[in-house]
Amino acid sequence: MVHVVGRAGAPRDSLTGRKRLVAQAAILATVVGATGVFALSHKSVTIDLDGEVRTVSAYGSTVGDLLAFQKIDVKDGDLVEPSASSSASDGGTIVVRTSREVSLELDGEPQTFVTTASTVGELVSALGPRAEGARTSVSRSQSLGREQIRVSTLKTVHVAVDGGIVSATTAEASVQAVLDHAGIVLSEGDAVSVPLGAAAVDGMLVLVTRAAQGAATVTESLPFATEEVKDPYLPQGQRNVRTSGRVGEAITTYEIQTVGGAEVSRTVLERTVVREPRTEVVVVGTLDPSTIKVDPGSSKAIAKSLAAQRGWGDDQFACLDLLWMKESRWNATAENRSSGAYGIPQALPGSKMASAGADWRTNPATQITWGLGYIENRYGTPCGAWGHSQSKGWY
């Protein structure tokens, strides 16, 4: 009996031991696996939240996970780069620009926008092609605040004067400024159909009625012609005024016939052109921005991301690509030996870029950051800088 029990008990103990080992191994594998997943989800990232930059530790597999771990709430309208659904990478940088409601006066009309812009320049750029060449009441580099901002966009204003129609394309804000821009001089007693201080609006018609003159010899404005030129190096939707139009001036002597003291006809006896009109040349872009190739991880990719953070889309990046391809072919060590200009943006001198980082000599991101700031402060947008470069040969 004892022998039989001993034989039956030995296998039972052995089976129990094996089960215990299997269970322990499973638990160990689970712990090791969980530890591995936990380690993989841990990231050290740099978060740029509305210009406040800090490096943090966070856990998650996506950009959205990391932001949620840091209790950064992303709402509709906010800008996140890379996108919240993108895979998070250790050592990466996440840029978040929170949206807010901003009021401004656009071509004389109060407007309210929801925007992620932090400066006046970024806000104007977000208006799209219509804002190219726009004028602002404050510096574009100024941070958005409580101050009222007035923006005047590129527009065409028609002026009926001296028997002709002058169509001026300009970003001038008021009717008076448009007349000055076009070279139309008002004399004492002349009447204008709208107040001179009124906001200039695209497509508006201004009628100038000259005061009655007793003399048969008068000075008159000569309308200028407008020419549109297609430009394959300017993105579709972009329009630049290459040459602003200006009216000419002529001294005309008339033979005037009156009936009962009222003028019934006048005939030109002599006309002397004092100043020839200057034709207005408007450049219209035809470049498709989708044709610009950007390799992941390249300097162009960095620039496209940083430009997007300023509210500049594909059309503006197309201008930036053309500009810096011309300047340096996107070479971070490009140097102009005659002038000393250096780097991707060809800063002159190159040491100016030290304001963006001590590694300005070799780091494309530092050079691009400085270059985009320079473009915004001086020209407003990359297309503004590219237009200047095309007309002047430099920017």
GIHUTA-V126974 format. One record per pair of residues at least 12 apart in sequence whose C-alpha atoms are under 6 Angstrom apart, sorted by sequence separation. I is the first residue (numbers start at 1). J is the second residue. D is the distance in whole Angstrom. If there is no record, write none. Layout:
# GIHUTA-V126974
i: (I & I)
j: (J & J)
d: (D & D)
This chain:
# GIHUTA-V126974
i: (44 & 101 & 156 & 254 & 255 & 332 & 44 & 81 & 101 & 137 & 156 & 193 & 254 & 331 & 43 & 81 & 100 & 136 & 155 & 193 & 254 & 330 & 356 & 43 & 80 & 100 & 136 & 155 & 192 & 254 & 42 & 43 & 80 & 99 & 135 & 154 & 192 & 253 & 328 & 42 & 79 & 99 & 135 & 154 & 191 & 253 & 353 & 41 & 79 & 98 & 134 & 153 & 191 & 252 & 41 & 78 & 97 & 121 & 134 & 152 & 190 & 252 & 41 & 64 & 78 & 120 & 121 & 134 & 176 & 190 & 251 & 63 & 78 & 152 & 175 & 190 & 251 & 77 & 119 & 120 & 131 & 189 & 250 & 62 & 63 & 119 & 174 & 175 & 224 & 250 & 62 & 119 & 120 & 174 & 223 & 250 & 62 & 63 & 118 & 119 & 174 & 175 & 222 & 249 & 289 & 61 & 62 & 118 & 173 & 174 & 222 & 249 & 289 & 345 & 61 & 173 & 221 & 222 & 248 & 221 & 248 & 220 & 248 & 289 & 220 & 247 & 219 & 246 & 219 & 246 & 332 & 218 & 245 & 218 & 245 & 217 & 245 & 217 & 244 & 134 & 216 & 243 & 216 & 243 & 242 & 242 & 241 & 240 & 240 & 239 & 104 & 105 & 106 & 107 & 157 & 239 & 44 & 45 & 47 & 104 & 156 & 157 & 159 & 43 & 44 & 45 & 46 & 47 & 48 & 49 & 50 & 155 & 156 & 157 & 158 & 159 & 160 & 161 & 238 & 45 & 47 & 159 & 236 & 235 & 236 & 234 & 235 & 236 & 235 & 224 & 226 & 228 & 230 & 231 & 234 & 224 & 225 & 226 & 227 & 228 & 229 & 230 & 231 & 232 & 233 & 224 & 228 & 229 & 230 & 231 & 232 & 166 & 320 & 183 & 319 & 323 & 182 & 183 & 319 & 182 & 316 & 316 & 235 & 108 & 129 & 126 & 122 & 122 & 141 & 121)
j: (56 & 113 & 168 & 266 & 267 & 344 & 57 & 94 & 114 & 150 & 169 & 206 & 267 & 344 & 57 & 95 & 114 & 150 & 169 & 207 & 268 & 344 & 370 & 58 & 95 & 115 & 151 & 170 & 207 & 269 & 58 & 59 & 96 & 115 & 151 & 170 & 208 & 269 & 344 & 59 & 96 & 116 & 152 & 171 & 208 & 270 & 370 & 59 & 97 & 116 & 152 & 171 & 209 & 270 & 60 & 97 & 116 & 140 & 153 & 171 & 209 & 271 & 61 & 84 & 98 & 140 & 141 & 154 & 196 & 210 & 271 & 84 & 99 & 173 & 196 & 211 & 272 & 99 & 141 & 142 & 153 & 211 & 272 & 85 & 86 & 142 & 197 & 198 & 247 & 273 & 86 & 143 & 144 & 198 & 247 & 274 & 87 & 88 & 143 & 144 & 199 & 200 & 247 & 274 & 314 & 87 & 88 & 144 & 199 & 200 & 248 & 275 & 315 & 371 & 88 & 200 & 248 & 249 & 275 & 249 & 276 & 249 & 277 & 318 & 250 & 277 & 250 & 277 & 251 & 278 & 364 & 251 & 278 & 252 & 279 & 252 & 280 & 253 & 280 & 171 & 253 & 280 & 254 & 281 & 281 & 282 & 282 & 282 & 283 & 283 & 149 & 150 & 151 & 152 & 202 & 284 & 90 & 91 & 93 & 150 & 202 & 203 & 205 & 90 & 91 & 92 & 93 & 94 & 95 & 96 & 97 & 202 & 203 & 204 & 205 & 206 & 207 & 208 & 285 & 93 & 95 & 207 & 285 & 285 & 286 & 285 & 286 & 287 & 287 & 277 & 279 & 281 & 283 & 284 & 287 & 278 & 279 & 280 & 281 & 282 & 283 & 284 & 285 & 286 & 287 & 279 & 283 & 284 & 285 & 286 & 287 & 223 & 382 & 246 & 382 & 386 & 246 & 247 & 383 & 247 & 382 & 383 & 315 & 199 & 238 & 311 & 310 & 311 & 377 & 380)
d: (6 & 6 & 5 & 6 & 5 & 5 & 5 & 6 & 4 & 5 & 4 & 6 & 5 & 5 & 6 & 5 & 5 & 6 & 5 & 5 & 5 & 5 & 6 & 5 & 6 & 6 & 5 & 5 & 6 & 5 & 6 & 6 & 5 & 5 & 6 & 5 & 5 & 5 & 5 & 4 & 6 & 4 & 5 & 4 & 6 & 5 & 6 & 5 & 5 & 5 & 5 & 5 & 5 & 6 & 5 & 6 & 5 & 4 & 4 & 6 & 6 & 4 & 6 & 4 & 5 & 5 & 6 & 6 & 5 & 5 & 6 & 5 & 5 & 5 & 5 & 5 & 5 & 6 & 6 & 6 & 5 & 5 & 5 & 6 & 6 & 5 & 6 & 6 & 5 & 4 & 6 & 4 & 6 & 6 & 5 & 5 & 4 & 5 & 6 & 5 & 5 & 5 & 5 & 5 & 6 & 6 & 5 & 6 & 6 & 5 & 5 & 5 & 6 & 5 & 6 & 5 & 6 & 6 & 5 & 5 & 5 & 6 & 4 & 6 & 5 & 5 & 6 & 6 & 5 & 5 & 6 & 6 & 5 & 5 & 5 & 5 & 4 & 4 & 5 & 6 & 6 & 5 & 5 & 5 & 5 & 6 & 4 & 6 & 5 & 6 & 5 & 5 & 5 & 5 & 6 & 5 & 5 & 5 & 6 & 6 & 5 & 5 & 6 & 5 & 5 & 5 & 5 & 5 & 5 & 5 & 5 & 5 & 6 & 5 & 5 & 5 & 5 & 5 & 5 & 6 & 6 & 6 & 5 & 5 & 5 & 4 & 6 & 5 & 4 & 5 & 6 & 6 & 6 & 6 & 6 & 6 & 5 & 5 & 5 & 5 & 5 & 5 & 5 & 5 & 6 & 5 & 6 & 6 & 6 & 6 & 5 & 5 & 5 & 6 & 6 & 6 & 5 & 6 & 5 & 6 & 6 & 6 & 6 & 5 & 5 & 6 & 5 & 6 & 6 & 6)
